[in-house]
């Protein structure tokens, strides 16, 4: 299939057809197929979160030339920044770092602490710190096919996602969507991948320091993000911004 043909397929009903095609394949095979079919139109993303090393290792093994976009909000834990360096060196990632157009200090001077301003503040925070930088990354890299390590078992908001779906003008594909937690743990062990330093401190998921906390006994990971108000940071939902690609 040529790139032109692939683009037509995606713009039609390609997401559902692609999801069906990927369903019976292993993650490595999914990545190889996507790399061959979409070539330079393909990017991956990572948050360098608690389980991110699995998807990054799979990319290293099966699609090493795919650019990996990392959105640096400026509000990440120091441990996360050190983990970024460790995994990038270990896996020889083609890492592309994107940051908000406004620094953290400027944002707080102009708008205050948006994460303390309810749903409207969280929404504005997501657009400034997550969605706009990701949209810019897709445009600058010429990509319209996005690989993500999202999994169904991570949250109720992801439980019904298909393996591929259209988000505005971008095709999103989730190569390990159907992996349960036990398979992720086994992959970590089999490949001796380093864990995020804060996992041992009780963090079940990872985001910005002000909106993520360790999990208390009996809690699930969803309640540890944004004080349980929401789980998604905004990247995996339609932005609603007309000019954005996502």
HELIX and SHEET records of a PDB file:
HELIX    1   1 UNK A    3  UNK A   11  1                                   9    
HELIX    2   2 UNK A   14  UNK A   23  1                                  10    
HELIX    3   3 UNK A   27  UNK A   38  1                                  12    
HELIX    4   4 UNK A   39  UNK A   41  5                                   3    
HELIX    5   5 UNK A   52  UNK A   62  1                                  11    
HELIX    6   6 UNK A   78  UNK A   91  1                                  14    
HELIX    7   7 UNK A  104  UNK A  111  1                                   8    
HELIX    8   8 UNK A  114  UNK A  116  5                                   3    
HELIX    9   9 UNK A  118  UNK A  126  1                                   9    
HELIX   10  10 UNK A  127  UNK A  131  3                                   5    
HELIX   11  11 UNK A  132  UNK A  141  1                                  10    
HELIX   12  12 UNK A  152  UNK A  154  5                                   3    
HELIX   13  13 UNK A  156  UNK A  158  5                                   3    
HELIX   14  14 UNK A  181  UNK A  190  1                                  10    
HELIX   15  15 UNK A  199  UNK A  201  5                                   3    
HELIX   16  16 UNK A  221  UNK A  224  5                                   4    
HELIX   17  17 UNK A  226  UNK A  228  5                                   3    
SHEET    1   A 6 UNK A  95  UNK A  99  0                                        
SHEET    2   A 6 UNK A  67  UNK A  72  1                                        
SHEET    3   A 6 UNK A  42  UNK A  46  1                                        
SHEET    4   A 6 UNK A 145  UNK A 147  1                                        
SHEET    5   A 6 UNK A 170  UNK A 173  1                                        
SHEET    6   A 6 UNK A 164  UNK A 167 -1                                        
END                                                                             
